[in-house]
Amino acid sequence: MALHITEECINCDVCEPQCPNLAIYMGEEIYEINPNLCTECVGHFDEPQCVVVCPVECIEVHPQHQESQETLLARYHRLQSEPTT
């Protein structure tokens, strides 16, 4: 279940630095979440940190990327084992 930022985003910049997987980035108009990097903070925290800090509650489950906890944990492990550039 990768997360998704809706068009209600006000570009307040608080979510991006909270993402431990660097999945959040500035899109053309609003912040976006790369579903290939989003683990909903599984492996890092008990709940998605971007959702916790979002003042307008515009971060929700992405309708096209609903994944199990096992899949998210496997992605977390894969991301942790990849070398950083």
Phi and psi in degrees as GROMACS dihedral restraints (atoms count N, CA, C in turn):
[ dihedral_restraints ]
;  ai    aj    ak    al  type     phi  dphi    fc
    3     4     5     6     1   -63.4    20    10
    4     5     6     7     1   154.0    20    10
    6     7     8     9     1   -93.5    20    10
    7     8     9    10     1   166.9    20    10
    9    10    11    12     1  -143.3    20    10
   10    11    12    13     1   139.4    20    10
   12    13    14    15     1   -99.9    20    10
   13    14    15    16     1   125.2    20    10
   15    16    17    18     1   -83.3    20    10
   16    17    18    19     1   171.4    20    10
   18    19    20    21     1   -69.6    20    10
   19    20    21    22     1    -4.3    20    10
   21    22    23    24     1   -74.9    20    10
   22    23    24    25     1    -5.1    20    10
   24    25    26    27     1   -54.4    20    10
   25    26    27    28     1   135.4    20    10
   27    28    29    30     1  -106.5    20    10
   28    29    30    31     1    11.8    20    10
   30    31    32    33     1    54.1    20    10
   31    32    33    34     1    46.3    20    10
   33    34    35    36     1   -80.5    20    10
   34    35    36    37     1   -10.8    20    10
   36    37    38    39     1    74.5    20    10
   37    38    39    40     1     8.4    20    10
   39    40    41    42     1   -84.3    20    10
   40    41    42    43     1   -24.0    20    10
   42    43    44    45     1   -78.5    20    10
   43    44    45    46     1   -39.9    20    10
   45    46    47    48     1   -54.9    20    10
   46    47    48    49     1   -50.7    20    10
   48    49    50    51     1   -70.4    20    10
   49    50    51    52     1   -13.6    20    10
   51    52    53    54     1   -82.3    20    10
   52    53    54    55     1   -15.8    20    10
   54    55    56    57     1   -78.9    20    10
   55    56    57    58     1   114.5    20    10
   57    58    59    60     1   -71.8    20    10
   58    59    60    61     1   -15.2    20    10
   60    61    62    63     1  -102.5    20    10
   61    62    63    64     1     2.7    20    10
   63    64    65    66     1    56.7    20    10
   64    65    66    67     1    36.1    20    10
   66    67    68    69     1   -83.9    20    10
   67    68    69    70     1   -18.1    20    10
   69    70    71    72     1   -96.0    20    10
   70    71    72    73     1   133.7    20    10
   72    73    74    75     1  -147.9    20    10
   73    74    75    76     1   161.9    20    10
   75    76    77    78     1   -78.8    20    10
   76    77    78    79     1   120.5    20    10
   78    79    80    81     1   -86.3    20    10
   79    80    81    82     1  -162.1    20    10
   81    82    83    84     1   -64.7    20    10
   82    83    84    85     1   -37.9    20    10
   84    85    86    87     1  -124.1    20    10
   85    86    87    88     1   -36.1    20    10
   87    88    89    90     1  -135.9    20    10
   88    89    90    91     1   171.6    20    10
   90    91    92    93     1   -67.5    20    10
   91    92    93    94     1   149.1    20    10
   93    94    95    96     1  -132.8    20    10
   94    95    96    97     1   163.4    20    10
   96    97    98    99     1  -122.3    20    10
   97    98    99   100     1   126.7    20    10
   99   100   101   102     1   -77.6    20    10
  100   101   102   103     1   112.7    20    10
  102   103   104   105     1   -65.6    20    10
  103   104   105   106     1   -19.1    20    10
  105   106   107   108     1   -77.7    20    10
  106   107   108   109     1   -13.4    20    10
  108   109   110   111     1  -111.7    20    10
  109   110   111   112     1   -16.9    20    10
  111   112   113   114     1   -77.8    20    10
  112   113   114   115     1   127.0    20    10
  114   115   116   117     1  -117.2    20    10
  115   116   117   118     1    12.2    20    10
  117   118   119   120     1    54.5    20    10
  118   119   120   121     1    30.1    20    10
  120   121   122   123     1    68.3    20    10
  121   122   123   124     1     9.5    20    10
  123   124   125   126     1   -58.4    20    10
  124   125   126   127     1   132.7    20    10
  126   127   128   129     1    94.3    20    10
  127   128   129   130     1   -20.5    20    10
  129   130   131   132     1  -111.2    20    10
  130   131   132   133     1   -51.1    20    10
  132   133   134   135     1  -138.5    20    10
  133   134   135   136     1   168.6    20    10
  135   136   137   138     1   -77.9    20    10
  136   137   138   139     1   -18.8    20    10
  138   139   140   141     1  -147.2    20    10
  139   140   141   142     1   155.9    20    10
  141   142   143   144     1   -62.0    20    10
  142   143   144   145     1   120.6    20    10
  144   145   146   147     1   -68.2    20    10
  145   146   147   148     1   -31.0    20    10
  147   148   149   150     1   -64.7    20    10
  148   149   150   151     1   -37.4    20    10
  150   151   152   153     1   -66.9    20    10
  151   152   153   154     1   -39.9    20    10
  153   154   155   156     1   -60.5    20    10
  154   155   156   157     1   -41.7    20    10
  156   157   158   159     1   -91.9    20    10
  157   158   159   160     1   -11.9    20    10
  159   160   161   162     1   -66.5    20    10
  160   161   162   163     1   118.3    20    10
  162   163   164   165     1   -76.3    20    10
  163   164   165   166     1   -16.2    20    10
  165   166   167   168     1  -113.4    20    10
  166   167   168   169     1     6.8    20    10
  168   169   170   171     1    51.8    20    10
  169   170   171   172     1    50.4    20    10
  171   172   173   174     1  -105.0    20    10
  172   173   174   175     1    14.6    20    10
  174   175   176   177     1  -110.1    20    10
  175   176   177   178     1   123.1    20    10
  177   178   179   180     1  -137.9    20    10
  178   179   180   181     1   171.8    20    10
  180   181   182   183     1   -65.0    20    10
  181   182   183   184     1   132.7    20    10
  183   184   185   186     1   -72.0    20    10
  184   185   186   187     1   124.3    20    10
  186   187   188   189     1   -63.8    20    10
  187   188   189   190     1   -23.8    20    10
  189   190   191   192     1   -99.5    20    10
  190   191   192   193     1     1.2    20    10
  192   193   194   195     1  -133.6    20    10
  193   194   195   196     1    56.8    20    10
  195   196   197   198     1   -89.6    20    10
  196   197   198   199     1   115.0    20    10
  198   199   200   201     1  -128.0    20    10
  199   200   201   202     1   155.4    20    10
  201   202   203   204     1   -76.0    20    10
  202   203   204   205     1   164.5    20    10
  204   205   206   207     1   -60.3    20    10
  205   206   207   208     1   -36.1    20    10
  207   208   209   210     1   -63.4    20    10
  208   209   210   211     1   -41.5    20    10
  210   211   212   213     1   -65.8    20    10
  211   212   213   214     1   -42.4    20    10
  213   214   215   216     1   -64.8    20    10
  214   215   216   217     1   -39.8    20    10
  216   217   218   219     1   -67.3    20    10
  217   218   219   220     1   -39.0    20    10
  219   220   221   222     1   -62.8    20    10
  220   221   222   223     1   -40.6    20    10
  222   223   224   225     1   -63.9    20    10
  223   224   225   226     1   -42.3    20    10
  225   226   227   228     1   -56.1    20    10
  226   227   228   229     1   -47.9    20    10
  228   229   230   231     1   -64.2    20    10
  229   230   231   232     1   -39.7    20    10
  231   232   233   234     1   -63.7    20    10
  232   233   234   235     1   -44.6    20    10
  234   235   236   237     1   -64.8    20    10
  235   236   237   238     1   -35.6    20    10
  237   238   239   240     1   -70.2    20    10
  238   239   240   241     1   -27.6    20    10
  240   241   242   243     1   -89.1    20    10
  241   242   243   244     1   -13.5    20    10
  243   244   245   246     1   -75.9    20    10
  244   245   246   247     1   138.2    20    10
  246   247   248   249     1   -68.1    20    10
  247   248   249   250     1   143.4    20    10
  249   250   251   252     1   -88.7    20    10
  250   251   252   253     1   147.6    20    10
